[in-house]
């Protein structure tokens, strides 16, 4: 009886430890995304390719990152593309796009999902204590992060445009 109780307690402790570790690691990724967003906006040159044309920005990433992605069509939306730059998250190369909406800058980060898979899964949600609004999802082998001080509705609208483009 004592051995069964001890085994049960060990199993619960191991599962709790794994869950807490996974949540903490995921939280660290979200914190790093917020840091990348702030550092870029504080930079004197926040984009390496300056263009409002998605047909200029998307090809600029070819050969610089090991994957391709699509940019949404922004006609009839409040968003405008400012440009993009390469970025790294945990030594993984990715794309960083910057959009404007009503004087707010929104960053969109795109990374290969497999590079971040140990820390994030489909159920990973941004922490509620984050200073920014954020949306994240995985689609087509890529992990997307949309972050900014714009309203939740604006963040969700830009995320929806990306989701529709990546389908």
Secondary structure, 3 states (H helix, E strand, C coil): CHHHHHHHHHHHHHHHHHHHHHHHHHHHHHHHHHHHHHHHHHCCCCCCEECCCHHHHHHHCECCECCCCCCCCCCCCCCEEEEEEEEEECCEEEEEEEEEECCEEEEEEEEEHHHHCCCCCCCCCCCCCCCCEEEEEEECCEEEEEEECCCHHHHHHHHHHHHHHCC
